[in-house]
Amino acid sequence: MQSLPLAALALFGLALAPLSARADKLKLHDGKWEITVQMQMPGMGNLPPIVHRQCLTQKDFVPKGHQ
């Protein structure tokens, strides 16, 4: 079950990857961010939410998995 949060974070990181070339223009408030992923699967209903909290900055704005 550990791979599910990593996959969600990887998708989020990939979504932000194109922004890395424009990081100087990124309007991101430095501080502690919370990312919540909720999934629904047919036949399984709602799965429990996955919550990831991490400090993000202008220079380090891609969330990292649990290490």
N, C-alpha and C positions, 0 to 999 in steps of 0.2 A: 504494500500500500504506500510505501515511501516514494515510489517512482511517480505517483500521481502528482504530488505537489511539485516535484522537480520538473515534470513535463509542463505543468501550468506556468511555472516561473520561466522555463525555457521559451515558451510561446510568447510570454510577455516581453522577455528580453529580445526576441526576434522582432517583435513589433516595434521596439524602440531602436533597433539597430540602424535603420535608415537615418535616424536623427543624429547619430554620432558625428556625421559630417557637418551637421549644423548645431553642434552642442553649444557653440558660443552664442547662439540666438535662442537657446532653449529657455523658456520661462518656467523654471522649476524652483519652488521654494525649498531651500535646504532644511532638513529636519527629519523627524521620524515619520515614515509613511506606513500605511497599512494597506495591504492588497488582500482582498477576499475573493476567492473563486468558489462559485456555487455551480454544481452540475446536476442535470436531470437526465436520467436514462430511462428509455421506454421499458416498462415492466419492473423497474427497480424504484421508481419514484424519485424523491429528492435525496441526494447524498449529503452527508454533513459538510458544511462549508470548510474550506481550507483557508486559514488566515496566516499571512506572513507579514511580520513587522521588521522594518530595517531602516536605518538612517541613510538617506539619499542626499547627494550633493550635486552641484553643477559638474564636478569632475568625475563623480562616481554615481551615475544615475541609473545603472542597470542592476536590478535586484539579483542577488546571488542565492543559491540554494543553501539549505542547512548544511553546515560543515562542521 
